[in-house]
Amino acid sequence: MQGGIRSERMSWLEPTNLLLLSCAAIYALLGEWIDSGILLVFVVAITLLDVIQEQRSQRALAELARLSAPHAHVRREGVDLELPVDQVRVGDLLRLEEGDRVAADAALSEAVGLWLDESLLTGESLPVARARPGEPVLAGSLVAGGRGWATVTAVAEATELGRLGSSLATVQPPLTRLQRQTRRLTSRLTVLALGLCAALAVLQGTASGDWPHALLAALALALAVLPNEIPVVLALFLALGALRLARIGVLARWPAAVESLGSATVLAVDKTGTLTENRMGVQQLLTWPQLEHWQAGEPLEEPFHHLVEMAVLASRGDPVDAMELAIQRLALDHLGDTEHLHPDWPLEREYPLQSNLLVFSRLWRDGDGRPRLAAKGAPEAIADLCHIDAAQTGALLAAAEGLAARGLRVLAVARGLDGAPLHPGPAAQVNGEAAGVHDYLFEPVGFLALADPLRADVPAAIATARGAGVRVVMITGDSPVTARSIGDQAGLPPGPVLCGQELAALPPGALADSIREVSVFARVLPQQKLQLVRALQAAGEVVAMTGDGVNDGPALKAADIGVAMGRRGTAVARESADLVLLEDTFRDLVRALELGRRVDANLHLALGYTLAIHLPIATLGLLPLLVPGQPLILLPVHIALLHLVIDPACTVVFEALPGRPDLMRQPPRPPEAPLFGPRTWRRSLLQGSVVTLAVLVLAFWPEAEAASRRSLVFSLLLLAGGGLVWLNGDGRSPVTAAVAGLGLGLWLLLLAVPGIRRVLELAPLGPAQLLTVLLTAAIAVLLLGLLERAGVGSGGVGRGGSERIP
């Protein structure tokens, strides 16, 4: 409610309203109370219209805020729930996973390698460890690593964060490029209008000595020159565009993202869960060195039990990773009642993935207290971990590539030798254990080949994006062979595969050059995505980057359009992104791209219409300045009435226009494109010039008095304004027809009610004059339609096109 009051107060201060209020005050000083009252009524009407538009924007943004509200995973009375943060209660058991933003103050119950980033509260940049039960976990902290459970002790304003008065929801949306350009344009037009007003007031006041009427003429000129609708139209289009995105499953964190979509030239997407269904399953097993083969659907015989056992020991007990979930399902299905699963073994230590060793390892104590090591990772990394010779490494990698060539994701598995001995020679140790997993002795035991089916709609979506001039590049941790196979299935163009190691080795300049021909990136670590974004941007691309993990945050912030995953994305990824894909699907991203282009095209139509309809109005306002002695044709009340036609035309008709069929067969709009590009200027000037010519013919109609000329001109503007709406809008839409008919309806109302004509200082029109207005309006609209069909002034592109440079 307070926001609505603020909006209404701000609407009273709009330049158009201030000018109308000034005119009303002058009329009151002259004793013309009826004219003054009419202007006040128009001010109220325009203000109400602005408030309604503002409320539409606010409702759209409020709905987005509701949809994008953070959620928390809790266990309440033994039931696991996912709830909005404001529904978390004291006593709930709060799940803490890497990448989560802690939803409430809590006391730690259990933890495994838990590290919290409390910089939001303390300013301390380094994460702190939390391990002991009862240790405090504060709302607003970020889970930087590990996982755990904590009992909620305080929520909402009762938390430490609440007492500090902080909020994660107070991120202010940045001004968009179009908003900055709009402000510059309106500022320049305001200066121009003030200068012209001053000149007209001085000239007319000096010549006639009638300074009040000279001021009225000057204010009427200012009303005619200022296209006050542009900022309102822009804000409403972006807000409603963001709401339309939400309806197709894409949340925009702020409206600027809607504008940016039209400029994207590269979609850099994760393979897993975005291009694929994120239904990872183990399809094949291959033992080493025996090379015995198992296929999904076959009984799991004894030779494969040890391989699966080691894979389980090298995975987390409560996994969230799709591959580890697949390994767990395989083990439970085939080894659930055997001695190969060890839920009672205590975990001693975990060795995470490293950029120079893509292996995840875990050190356990078995039932007899002996150390047991298991590791899984990239085949080349397992070969390095096991220190096998070149011949064995070649054979191992050849076996892995045989599986990868079928489009399968291959993990190699290794076991530490009995007793977890260390390599001979000096090795760094911590509490009697090796400081690094590489210091232990390992041997490979086989391979797991996993498949994640490609989403059925991905090839068509990629073809759509490529047809729109947008490159699609796939980023994955898979091997180059697997990545290339998946890329071929998805419809990515053929070409080389660039690996993470090559990304790290290439200097920025060479990387920017080589990246132009690459559509598949393999063995990429999350932290390398930032390097990839910068390289693509250095190559001149406008990058939309997807991400879901903690380490994706910098890349999402650096990308022109950061896109986070809604289902599997972490809080860090969502907070860093501009868009959130609720269903994590690539198809929705391409649909968002199409919708962004539709908003951009319709916005340019609305802006072009605004320029076109203001050109004859501004020309009439300039006549007293250009032609000395020429009386004022359009009074402030007429211009205010025309505003009531222009505003709904822009905000109702053009915003709701469907996209053109060929919208996704045009190249992206350059990000540096001006607010009004050459095509918009040509189209607007052509339409405005034709209407201006018709208006001037009637403004100087021979043998007609000033009041009759005013009636002719005002009638033509009402009819021609509706004609421009129909020409630029969708002629088959009932909304377009209704708004286009608004001008006709007002004109008919003027003809039917003599009292309104008298109040507006309009003379009655005879049959010949009525026919003249109708013919002039029809000829102008028909001529514009023919020119539009011929492609004159529109660059050969019809309704719905936007500023795009091939």
N, C-alpha and C positions, 0 to 999 in steps of 0.2 A: 504493500500500500504506500509506504513511504517512497519507494522507487517511482510509483506512478505519479505521486504529487510532485516529486522532483522533476520528472519528465515534463509534466504540464507547465511547471514554472519555467523550465528551460524553453518550452515551445513559445511562450509569450515573448521571449527575448530573441527569437529568430529574426533575421534582417527583414524578411517580408512583413512580419507582424509589426515590427518597429516602424517601418515606413508607413504602413496603413494606419497605425495609431497616430503618427505625425499628421497624416492627411486628415484624419478625423478631428484632430485638435484644431487644424487650420479652418476646416469647415465650421466647427463650433464657434471660432472667433469671428467668422464671417456671418454668423447667425443662421447658417444653413443646417439646421438641426437634423433634418431628415437624412441628408447625405452623410452627416457625421454618424448618425445611428446605424445606417446601412453598413458603413465601413466597420463599425464595431461588431455588428452581427457577422460580417465576413471574417473578421479577426477571430471571433469565437469559433466559427465553422472551421477555419484553417487550423486553428489550434487543436480542436477536437480531432481533426483528421490526422494531424501530426502525432497526437497522443495515441490514437488507435494504431497507427503504424509502429510507434515505439513499443506499445504493448505487445503487438505481434512479434516484434524482435525479441522483447524480453521473455515472452512465453516460449519462444523457440529456444533461447539460450537457457531458460530454466529447465526445460525438458532435457536438453543436452546435459546440464549439470546433474539432473536426477539419474539419467542413464549411465553417466560416467562416474557416479559416486563410488568410492573405494569399498571393497568388501573384505571381510575377515573370515578365516576358517577357524571354527571353534568346535569343541566337543561339549555338549550340554546334556547332562543326564544320560551319558553313554551314547548319544547320537551325534554324528559328525554333521555339521551344518556350515553352509556358506551364507553369511549374512552381511547386509550393509553395516558399516562401522557404527552407525548410531543405534543399532539394535543389539550390540554386544553388552552383556550384563556382567556385573561383579559376580565372581564365582565361576564364570565360564573358563574352560581350559582352552587357551589360545595356541594355535599351531604356529610355529615359527619356521619358515623355510627361506632359503637363500633368495634374496631379492624382495622379500616382503617388507612393507612398511608397517611397523608395530601399531596396532589399532588402539591399544589401551595400556595404562600402567598395569604391570603384572609382576608376580614373583615367580622366579624360575622353578620349574618342577624337574625337568630333565633336559640334557643338552648333549650334543655330539659335535665337537669342533665349532661351537657357536661363537661368532664374532659380530659385534654390533657397532654400526657407525652412528654415533650420537652427536654428530657435528651440528645438526639442526638445533639441539638443545644446549650443547656445551661449547660449540665452536672448535672442538678438538677434531683435527682432520684425520687422525689415525683411529682405526677400529679398536675396540676393546674386547677382551675375551670374557665370556660368561660361562661358567661351568658348574659352580656350586649351587645346589638347591637353595631356594630362598633369596638368591641375589636379585636385585631389582632390574626390571626390564621396562624402559620408559616409552610411553606413546610418542610416536614421531621418529623413533630410532629405525634404522635400516638394517636388516639382516644381511651383513656383508659376506657371511660364509657360515656353513654348517646348518644345523637345524635343532629344533627342540620344542618343548611345550612349557607354557607358563600359565599360572592361575591369575585371572584378572582381579586386580585390587581396586582400580578406579577407572572411570570412564568419563568421556566428554570434558566438561569444564573442571571436573574434580581431578583431572590428571595434571601432572607437572606441566605438560605442554599447554593445557587449558589455562592454568594459573599464570603462565607467562604471556597469555594472550596471543599466542602464535596460531597460525593456521596454514595448512598445506593447500588450502583451496583459494588462497588470495593471489594467485598468479595473475598478473595483469596482462591481457592479450596485447600483443604489439600492434602498432598501426600497420595496416597493409600498404603495399605499394600504391594501390589505387586510392586508398584513403589519403596518403601523403600527396599524391598528385591532385586529388580533388581539393584538398586544402590550399594548395598553391594556386590552382585555377580560380577558386572562389575568392581568394585573397586579391588576386590580380584584377578580377572582374569588379570586386568591390572598390578598389582604388580607381579603376576606370569609370565606374558608375558615379562615384563621388566627384571626380573631376568634371565629367559631362554635366552632372547636376549643377555644380557650381557655375559652370559656364552658361548653362541655359538660364539659371535663375538671374544671373547678372545681366545677360543680354535682354531677357524679356522684362525684367524689373526696370532696367534703365530705359528701355524703349517705351514701355507703356506706363510706367509709374505705379502699376498695380502689383505690388510686391507679394501679397498673399497668393494671388493666382499664379504669379511667376514661381513661387515656391511649390504650389501644387503641381505645376507642369514639370518642375525639376524632380519632385518625388515620384511622379508617374513614370518619368524616364528611368529612374533608379529601379522601380518595380519591374519595368520591362526588361532591363539589361541583366538583372541578377537572376541566374537560373538556380534559385534556392532549393529546387527539388533534388539536385544532384547528390549532396551528402546524405539526404534521407533515403533516396533510392539505393545508394551504395550500401549503407548500413543494413537496410532491410533485405536486400538481395543476399548479402553474405550470411546474415543470421538465418534466413529461411533456407538458404542453400545448405547450411550446416545441419538444419533439422531434416532436410530431405536426405542427406547422407546418413543420418541416424536411422532413418526408416529402411535403408537398404543394408543396415548392419555395420556402418562405419561411423565412429564417433569422432567429431572434430573438437579438439580441446579448445580451440578458438577459431572464429570465422576466417582468420587470415589463411588457414589451411585450404579453404574452399577456393580462394583466389589462386593459390600456388599450384593447385592441381593442373590448371590449364597449361602450365609451362613445363611440366615434367618431360624430360627427354629420355631418362633411364629409370627403369624399375629394377632395383637390386634386391632380390628376394632370397630368403632362406628356402632351401629345398624341403626340409622336414617340417611337416605340418602346414606348410603354405602351398607348395606345389603337390605335396603328397598328403595322404589321408591321416597321417600320424597314427597309423595302426600297425606299428612295427611288429613283425613276427619272425621267429627263427625258422628259416626255410630249409637250411642245409647245415650239416656238421661234417667236418673233415678232420680226422685224427692225424697227428704228426708224431713220428715219421711214417707210421703204417699206411697213411692215406686211405683209411677206411671211410666210406661215404654213407651218410644218413640223409634221407629226404623226409620232409614234413609229411605226416600221414602214416609213416612206417613205425613199427614198434621200436622203442629205443633199447637197443641191445647193450650188453655189458661193456663192450669196448668204448662206448661213448659216455658211460656214466662218469668216469673221472674227468673228462673234458667239461661236462656240464657242472660238475661239482666245483671245479676251479673257477669257472665263469661266475657261479653264484658267490663264491668267496671273494671274488674281485668286484662285486657289486654291492650297493647299499642295501641294507635290510628293508627299508621302507622307501623304495625308489620312486622317483618322479620322472626320471629320464625314460623315454620311450624304449630304448634298447634294453635297459636294465629291467623294465617291466616285462618285456618279451622274454628275457632270460628267466625271470622269476616264474612266469607262467609255464614255460617249458619244464622247469625243474619241478614245480608242484604237480603238473600233469603226469610226469613220468617217474619222478623220484620221491614223491611225497611220503611214501611209507618205507623208505630205505635209509641205510646208514650214511648216505652221501650228503644229506643236508644236516647242518650243524647250528641250529638256532641257539644252542646253549653255550657255544664257544664265545669267550670274551674278546672284544676287539682291542688290540694293543695300540695300533697306529694306522693312520691313513696317509697315503702318498698321492696327492692330487696330480692332475695333468699339469705338465710344464710345457712351455713353448718349445723347448729343445728336446722333449721326450713325451710324446703323445701316448702316455700309459697311465692307467689308474690302478693303484696297487693297495692292498690291505694286508696288514700283519695281524695274525690271530694267535691265540693260545688254545691248543686242543685239550681234550679231556685229561691228558696226562701232563699238561703244563708245558708242552713243547711248542716252540714257535712254528707257525705255518704261514707261508707267503703265497699269495695269488695275485696275478696281474692280467689285465686285458688292455688292448689298445690297437693302434695301427700296426699292421704286419711289419713294416720297416722299423718301427720303434721297438717292437718285441724282439726283432732280430738284433737290434743294437743292445737291448737290455740283457739278452742272453749271451752276448759276446761270441756269437758263432762265426765261423770263418766265411770267406767270400763264397765258396762253393755251396755251403749249406744255406747261406743267405739268399743266393740266387735261386736255389731250389724252393726255399720257403716262399719267396716273393712270387715265383712262377705259379705255385699252387694257389696263392691268394688271388693273383690276377685272373686265373681260370674261373674262379667264382665271381670276381668283380665284373668280368666281361658279360655276365648274364644280368647285369643291373642290380646286383646284390651288394649290400653294405657288409664289408668283411671286417671282423674283429679277430685278432690273434689272441690266444690265451697261453699263459706261461705259469709254471709253478716254481716256487723256490725250492731248492734242494733240501732234503731232510735236515732238520736242525737249523735251517736258515743260515748256512755258513756265509762268510764274507769272502770277497775276492782276495787272493794273496796280495801282500803289499800294504802300504799305509792307506788307511781309510779313516775319514773323519767319523767320530762316534759321539752319540748323545745318550748318556745313561746306559752304556753298554750296547746300544743299538746303532746301526748305520745311520748317519745323518741323511743320506740319500738312498733311494731305492736302487740306484745303479751300483751300489757297493755290494749288493747281495748276489749270490750265484743263482741263476734261473735257467730253466730249460723250457722250450716251447712244447705244448701238448696238443695243439690243434687250432682249428678255426671255427668260428660261428659266422654263417652267412645269413643276414637278415634282409627282409624285404618290407618296404613301406609303399603300398600301391599308389601310383600316380592318380590324382583326382581326375575323374572322367572329363571334367569341364576345362581342365588346364590347357590342352592343346588349342581349343577354340579361343580361350581368353588370351593366350599368347599371340595367336594369329591376329586377334582384334587389336591388341596393343601395337604389334608390329605394323599393321595396316594404318595405324594412327601416327606412324613415325616415331614410336617410342621403343627404344631398345629394352629388352628384358635380359638381365644377367642373373645367373643362379649361383648362389654361394652355399657351399656345403663343406662338411668335415670329411666327406667320403674320399676314397682314393680317386685319382684322375680317371681310371678306367670306369669305375662305377659312375662317377659324375658325368662323364661323357655319354655313357649309355642312357642315363636318366634324361639328360639334356636332349638327346636325339628323340626319345619317346615323347618329350614335352613339346617338341617342335622348335627348339632353339636352333639358330643357324649353325652350320658346321664351322669348325675352327679349332684353334689350339686351346688347351686347358692350362690355366695358370695356377700354380700351387702356392700355398702359403709361404714356403721357403723362398720361392722366387720373388714373391711380393716383398719379403724382408730384405732380399739381396739387391733388388733393383733401386737405383737412385730415383728421386721423384720425377725428374724430367724423362728418363727412359721409361719409367712405369707409365706415365701419362701418354706416351707415344704408343707403347705396346698394348695398352688396355683398350684401344679403340676397336680392335678386331676380336676381342675375347668376350665370350658370352657365358663361359663356365669357369668358376673358380673353385678349386678343390683343396682339401686339407687346410682350410682357412680357420684360424683361431678367432674367437669373438673379438679380441683386442685388435686384430688386424683389419676389422671392418672400417675403423676410422681411417686407416691408411688408404683403404680402397675408396672410401667416399672422397677423400681429398684428391686422389689420383683422377677419379672420374671428373671431379669439378675442375681440376687443372686442365683436363682435356676439353673443357667447354660444355660439359653436360650439366643439366639440372636434375639432381638425383633425389629419387624417392627410395629410402632404405628401410627395410623391415628388420625387426629385431625383437627378442623376447627376454634376454638375460640381463644380469647385472652389468656385465662387461660391454653390453651393447649401448649403454647410455651415452657415452661420448660420441659414438657414430651417429646415433639418432639425433643428437643435438646438432652435430655438424652438418648433417644432410639438409638439403633444401626442404625436404618433406620427410620427417621421421614418422615411421609407421610401426606401432607396437601391436603385439598380439593380445587379444582380449582374454582368451581362454587360458593360454599357457604363459602369457607374459608376466614378468615381474613388475612390482610397483615402480622400480627404477626405470624400466623400459617405458611404462605408461606415462610416467611423469616427464620423461625426456622427449616423448613423441608429440607430433602434431595431430596424428590420426591414430585411432585404435580400431583394429579389425575384430569385431565381436566374435566372428566365427573362424577367424584365422585363415580365411580362404583367399587365394589369389584372384579368383573371379570377382570377389567383392571389391578388391583394390582396382581392378580394371573398370568395374561399374562406377566406382567413385571417380576415376579419371574421366569417364564419359560425362558424369553429372557435373564435374567441375567445368568441363568445356561447355556444357549446356548453360550453366550459370553465367559463364564469361560471355557467351554469345548473346544471351538475352539481356545481360547488363549493357552491352554495347548498343543493342537495339534501343533500350530505354534511354540511354544517354544521347543517342543519335536523335531520337524523337524529341527529347527535351531541347536540344539545340535547334532542331528544325522549326518547332513551334514558337520558340523564342525569337527567331530571326525576324519574322514580320512584326511581332509585337515591339521589339526593340527599334525596328526601322520607323514605325509609327511614332514612337517616343522621341526619335531624333529629328522628325520633320520640323518641329518649331525651331530647332537649332540650325538645320540645314536650309530651311526656306523661311526667311524672316517674314513675320506676319501671318504665318500659317497657324490656324487655331489648333488647340489640342484635340485630337480625335478620340483617343482612348483615355478616359478618366481613370483615376485609381480604382474606382468601384468596378469598372469593366475588367481591369487586369486581375483584380482579386477574384472575380467570378471565373475568369479563365483558369486561374490556379486550381480552382475546385474541379476542373475537368482534367488538367494536366496530371495532377498528383495521382488520382486513382488509375489513370491510364498507365502510368509508369509502374506503379507498385502492384497492381492487380493483374493487368493483362500480360505485360511482358515477363513478369516473374514466373507466371504459370505456363508460359509457352513450352511445348515439348521440343526436344532436340531435333535438329534436322537429321534425315537419314544418312547424310554424308559427313556428319560431324566428326566421326571417328575415321574418316579417310583424309583428314587434313593434318598437316604437320602441327606440332605444338606451337603455342604462342611464345615468342621470345620474351624472357623475363623483363627485359629492359624496354619492352614496347610501351609507347606513351598511352596516356588515358584516352586520347582521341587520335587514333592512327589515320593514315591516309584514306583508308576505305570509309571509316566513320565520317571523316570530314567531307569526303566527296558526296556520300549519300545524304548527309544532313544538309549540306549547302545546296545540293540540287533540290531536295524537297522544300527546304526553307525558301529558296529563291523563287521557285514556281509559285508558292503560296504568297510570298511577298509581292511578286509581280501582279498577281490577281488582286491583292489588297490595295496596292497603289492605284490600280485602274479604278477601283471603286472609291478610293479616297479622293480622287480628282475627277469623279464623275461629273460631266457637264450638266449645268442647269439643275443642280441639286444643292439644297441648303446644307449648312454644317451639321444640323441634327440628322438630316436624312443620310448624309454621307457616313455619319457615325453609326447609324442603324445598319447601313449596307455593310460596312467594314466589320462591325461586331458580329453580324449574322454570318458573314463569310468565315470568320475565324472559328465560330462555333462549329459550323458544318465541316470546314476543312480540317480542323483539329480531329474530329471524329473520323474523317477520311484517312488521315495519317495513321491513326490507331489501327484502322482496318488494314491498311496497306502493310504496315510493319508487323502486325500481329498475325494470328492464325485465323484466317477468314472463316474457317469451319467451326471455330470454337464459339459456343454461346456467350462465354464471358467476354470475348473480344467484341462480339456483336452488341452486347449490352453496353459496354463502356463506349464503343464507337457511337452508339445511338444516344449517349448521354448529351452530347452537343446538340443533336437534332431535337431531343426532348426539351432542352432548355430553350432552344429557338422557337419551337412550337408554343411553349409556355409564354414566351414574350409576345407572340402574335395573339394568343388567346386572352391575355389579361392586360388590358390597357393601363391599369394602375401600376404594374411593374415597369412598363415602358416609361411612364412619366417619372417614376422614381429614379430610373437609370438614365433619364434625359435622352431617351431614344424616340425618334419620330416614327409614326406609323408608316408602313410601307404599302404602296399601292400594288395592284396586280402586276404591272410592268416591272416594278422594282423587285417584287418577289421572284418573278421569273428571271430577272437579271442575276440575283443572288444564287438561285438554284443552278442556272446554267454556268455561271462563273465557277462555283464550287465543283460542279460535275466535270467541267472541262479540266480544271486543275488536277483533280484526283485521277481522272481518266488518263491525262497526259503523263502523270507520275507513274501510273500503272504500266503504261506502254513503255516508258523509259526504263522502268524496273525490269520488265520482261526482256527488253533488249540488252540489259546489263549495263546501261549507261549510269555512271556514278557509283556503281556498286562493285566494280572490279570483276563483273561477270558472275557474281555470287548472289543468290537471292536471299529471302528472309532467313534469319537465324545464323548467318555467318558471323564470324568474329574476326578480329585483327590477327591474321596469321601470315607469316612470311615463309614461303617455301624454301 
